[in-house]
């Protein structure tokens, strides 16, 4: 028996589709249904790894977690990871095919319809309900002909559509009514309800607004959803999280906001600790004297290293390292900290750059991408982060480069099918590795905070700690409660049951 679909489309990017899909997945799962998320094409630099080592959008992994299931590549068969303003790495069914300019991809994507259909049907055979997420707006009129992610996907799956507008950004009537007017007649018939998202204030003051929407759109309003205070993973570098500034806390962590920053979800667990402030900096004058500087992952190591150099941040970070401030690089940030970065295969455009020279490592890009989940522990960590020694870690790797250590000490001891290997590098107060999610365990983030407090001669009797999986599950429950209480779930179930 094939699953029943329902699709969430938005009037534009950033209206909250991803979180609403996660919330619906959580609610339906709580109600005893076998539910899975699906997004045919996602564009994001934050990605996740399935248990079988394939790559998909981070949002779909979070939605799968909301549904109580493991992520699988069928949930996001096409992932675009921007490498420049006009090109992206194209990942199909979890495997990178290469980097394409936008014009080339628009021609190529026509060939992906069968792949998308096969992935959707594979999911539909295993679940009761599929909650499909659209992308951007369904009425980008110049792009509709070859659409594979909005109404084109809805037609492929015969999915009734919920249309979401963002009232917090203003113009919600123009968003929702205007989108409805620009749809073709057959597409308008597929829209079964609207949702007003991110509402602030007294909902009774919008009663007239809901009546206007019902009248102008000709469909019911499925929900007036408040601006939900949930701390969950954001999809891309437009995240409001990257605009955060320092709070009055014991520990100040500065993360360099690289132009092509990726997987900054690594630091959500740290920012959630009451004693820690995580702030993102783009200029030397913003850096100050933090307790820890982190250079995060990036989809464009060589370009972002050049930016780091030209912006003056490389010199500023180097000065802090010389003065004893701990510096940590993760993935692309780890590569930048080394002596050299080489690209003989042209993965990032070719060439060679001198690294920051803070770690004795050399990185060479190849055409094979490493995507895997890993676990292990910190090695005998020395220097200011010594409290991390022996802490268990688990996470995932997504990178094209291969890094060779030419001195220093390993940072991690990781389990592989062939036994344990040494990984990463540490040298004095500078550390680096490829492992994303390195501080998600309670042991690791507690040890990190203890190390940073020790550096300042401070002692906290009960050092704060947080298990990211437990924290995320609690946030998903808060999201589900908000969705359930603000949306007409009887209507949602009726739309699912009746279909088109």
PyMOL commands that set and color helices and strands:
alter all, ss='L'
color gray80, all
select helices_A, chain A and resi 17-30+58-66+73-76+102-124+144-146+151-157+167-169+172-182+185-188+203-217+240-243+264-271+284-287+301-311+313-323+332-336+383-388+442-455+468-486+489-498
alter helices_A, ss='H'
color red, helices_A
select strands_A, chain A and resi 4-10+35-38+41-43+47-49+55-57+78-84+87-92+95-101+129-137+160-166+191-199+220-226+251-256+261-262+276-281+292-295+297-298+326-330+340-343+351-354+361-378+392-405+412-416+419-423+425-427+430-433
alter strands_A, ss='S'
color yellow, strands_A
deselect
rebuild
show_as cartoon
